[in-house]
Amino acid sequence: MTADDRFQPHQFDRVGDATAAQAAAYLDRARSNPLFQRIKERTLSHLDLKNGDHALDVGCGTGEEVVAMAKLVSPDGRAVGVDLSEAMITEAEKRAADVDLPVEFRVAGNQELPFPDASFSACRTERVLVHTSDPARAVGEMIRILEPGGRIAIVEPDFEALVYDSPQTEVGQRIKLHWLATGRNSPMVGRTLYGLFVRAGLAGILVEGHVGVLNDYALAQNQFAFEERAASAANDGAVSTEEAERWVDSLREAAAEDRFFASGVIFSAFARKPELLADGGETI
């Protein structure tokens, strides 16, 4: 097991200097996934960025999406990325050092964005609310910094929808329930995006679902940490050590026989902030 294999995806809410390289490597591998590439392209399309726009990426990680947005808003606009991890911001600045584009990176969390009201034309976040204890507050902050008519895009998974082919069905279910209860802060946030947008009074709401299929066990292990989740469930008594080992063995056996299968669901939600009327009211 290499160093970057030891980084677990649920640790993104506390990336420090010791795990920054591993976190960046994890993001790079995920970015190479054709599904995520299609989702990122779709997100940029819905944000409808143009020269002069101000765009924000919340939880920007290594900053590639900030650079992609900067290409669309330059030369007169700007693209800003914020991340809770100072180590991630340092990595993003390093990667963008030779880019002649209007990019900016700042350390900040999504619960209190350090920007004035109505200061951005568009805002995005991807696989960040899943690590957030209060997604509604984060969405509210993103809406607050949007100008009237501003566009918002959020991409989040729903880990209860994760499935895998194993004869150890009942054991696997107990491991997943333990994982949902003890892993990420908001593991099923994807299904809540539509409701969050409706309650926030956004207009033009569109939610799309994307199904990802994995037949590569090593890649699935990198994305979902099956073995670590099984060990954690056994350690906490949700399953026995023997049951956990039997479940992991069933996945490894499937991989050895080229019949491994896992699938997950991720949702993209798009909307815009209502325009203001002359009398102070709102219109869609």
Secondary structure, DSSP 8 states (H G I E B T S, - for coil): --TGGG--GGGGGG--TTTHHHHHHHHHHHHTSHHHHHHHHHHHHHHT--TT-EEEEET-TTSHHHHHHHHHHTTTSEEEEEES-HHHHHHHHHHTTT--S-EEEEE--TTS-SS-TT-EEEEEEES-GGG-S-HHHHHHHHHHTEEEEEEEEEEEE-GGG-EE--S-HHHHHHHHHHHHHHSSSSTTGGGGHHHHHHHTT-EEEEEEEEEEEE--HHHHHHHH-HHHHHHHHHHTTSS-HHHHHHHHHHHHHHHHTT---EEEEEEEEEEE--EE-TTS-EE-
